[in-house]
Amino acid sequence: MPLSFGEWLRRNGGGSAYEYIKYLVLALREEKGSYTLHELWAEIRRQQERDKRLRHVNKRMVARAIHELKRAGRIRVRRVYWLE
């Protein structure tokens, strides 16, 4: 189970919501192996309900984080919506 935003902030000594989204993408990949964009967005929504500091996170920010991780070779994206 990925860390909550508050726990992630404590462990890292601070950070941004954007950095947390990148962590979440990688943590879900470690946990599940591969998953859909829909599953990622559902997890982000759950985290937003728990912590209001994530309320400004939107799909554009998530897409940017995925693109950055993909270009760095940290994840693969298949069929537009399937992440591994």
C-alpha positions as CSV (number, residue, x, y, z in Angstrom):
1,M,0.0,0.0,0.0
2,P,1.5,3.4,-1.0
3,L,2.2,5.9,1.7
4,S,-0.3,8.6,2.4
5,F,0.7,12.2,1.4
6,G,1.3,13.2,5.0
7,E,3.4,10.1,5.8
8,W,5.3,10.6,2.5
9,L,6.0,14.3,3.5
10,R,7.3,13.2,6.9
11,R,9.6,10.6,5.5
12,N,11.0,12.9,2.8
13,G,11.2,16.0,4.9
14,G,8.9,17.9,2.6
15,G,8.0,17.9,-1.1
16,S,5.4,18.9,-3.6
17,A,2.1,17.2,-4.6
18,Y,3.7,16.7,-8.1
19,E,6.6,14.8,-6.6
20,Y,4.1,12.7,-4.5
21,I,2.2,11.8,-7.7
22,K,5.4,10.5,-9.3
23,Y,6.0,8.5,-6.1
24,L,2.5,7.1,-6.3
25,V,2.9,6.1,-9.9
26,L,6.1,4.2,-9.1
27,A,4.7,2.7,-5.8
28,L,1.6,1.3,-7.6
29,R,3.9,-0.2,-10.2
30,E,6.0,-1.9,-7.5
31,E,2.8,-3.2,-5.8
32,K,0.8,-4.3,-8.8
33,G,3.3,-4.7,-11.6
34,S,0.9,-3.1,-14.1
35,Y,-2.3,-1.2,-13.8
36,T,-4.6,1.1,-15.7
37,L,-4.8,4.9,-15.7
38,H,-8.3,4.5,-14.2
39,E,-6.9,2.6,-11.2
40,L,-4.2,5.3,-10.7
41,W,-6.9,8.0,-10.8
42,A,-9.0,6.1,-8.3
43,E,-6.0,5.9,-5.9
44,I,-5.4,9.7,-6.3
45,R,-9.1,10.4,-5.5
46,R,-8.8,8.3,-2.3
47,Q,-5.7,10.2,-1.3
48,Q,-7.5,13.5,-2.0
49,E,-10.3,12.5,0.3
50,R,-7.8,11.8,3.1
51,D,-5.7,14.9,2.6
52,K,-7.0,18.2,1.3
53,R,-3.5,19.4,0.4
54,L,-3.9,17.3,-2.7
55,R,-7.2,19.0,-3.9
56,H,-5.4,20.9,-6.7
57,V,-4.1,17.7,-8.3
58,N,-5.7,17.3,-11.7
59,K,-5.4,14.9,-14.7
60,R,-3.1,17.3,-16.5
61,M,-0.6,17.2,-13.6
62,V,-0.9,13.4,-13.5
63,A,-0.3,13.2,-17.3
64,R,2.8,15.4,-16.9
65,A,4.2,13.2,-14.2
66,I,3.6,10.0,-16.2
67,H,5.2,11.6,-19.3
68,E,8.3,12.6,-17.2
69,L,8.7,9.1,-15.7
70,K,8.2,7.5,-19.2
71,R,10.9,9.7,-20.7
72,A,13.3,8.9,-17.9
73,G,12.7,5.2,-18.6
74,R,11.2,4.5,-15.1
75,I,7.8,3.2,-16.5
76,R,6.4,1.9,-19.7
77,V,3.0,2.9,-21.1
78,R,1.1,0.5,-23.3
79,R,-2.1,1.3,-25.2
80,V,-2.2,4.8,-23.9
81,Y,-3.9,3.9,-20.6
82,W,-2.0,0.8,-19.3
83,L,1.0,1.6,-17.1
84,E,3.8,-0.8,-16.2
